[in-house]
């Protein structure tokens, strides 16, 4: 049913994040936010290509017409993976130079949603934005502190969002046609001692998979009941995000981060900062591509 977490890349990343499976190309994208790199990992060749960019990079998604889209310190950009050229799209927070983009994902309709936070993690300074397929950007949620994990239910009726310091997952009613969200309700609450919820993904049964920052694990939850169904230990203290990959979507890829760890913690979790994977008997949902 379920394998054990194994190390894929001993990256020792300060802030490994944003794993995203490109089904068309059979590769995994992920970022090192503080290292300012976008990575393309090919499980067939075991090769990890690292592209250095000029600013903090929060998240990456595949683009249907080729290349990827990234949300960075200074807004949204197209990135050509061959030439490594960045093309700016829009920066909805150019009036907030102390903010950066953090986690993000594409919705079933091919819009790119990404949230922001202040570099000092100041309360309520972040927002969630949606980059529509016509390249127009719209603010969707305000007053967030660390805008993080996103997921859409398999029937496309709900969107889930994590604001890390609240230790909650919030569910919104979601309209696929318009991209409108409404009626936020908290459906999952982390308890003391579990760490804080960071990135997340969803499986084909509609159960959420959440990375535990400071909790050395990923867990599976039922958003209908708020109940934790599974917990998988990861040999890294700060687990940042997870996504399903490989041709059958039954491998969970997991990013981790060394940021803010003490010498003692690094001795206890020396593999922290690596990219991990776990084979599961459960199939994940696909990562959508940007249609713009």
Buried (B, 14 or more C-beta within 10 A) or exposed (E): EEBEBEBBBEBBBBBBBBBBBBBEEEBBBBBBBBBBBBBBBEBEEEEBBEBEBEBBBBBBBBBBEEBBBBBBBBBBBBBBBEEEEBEEBEBBBEEBEEBBBBBBBBBBBBBBBBBBBBEEEEEEBBBBBBBBBEEEBBEBBEEBBBBBBBBBBBEBBBBBBBBBBBBBBBBBEBBBEEBEBEEEEEBBEBEEEBBBBBBBBBBEEBBBBBBBBBBBBBBBBBBEEEEBEBBBBBBBBBBBBBBBBBEEBBBBBBBBBBBEBEEEBBEEBBBBBBBBBBBBEBEBBBBBBBBB
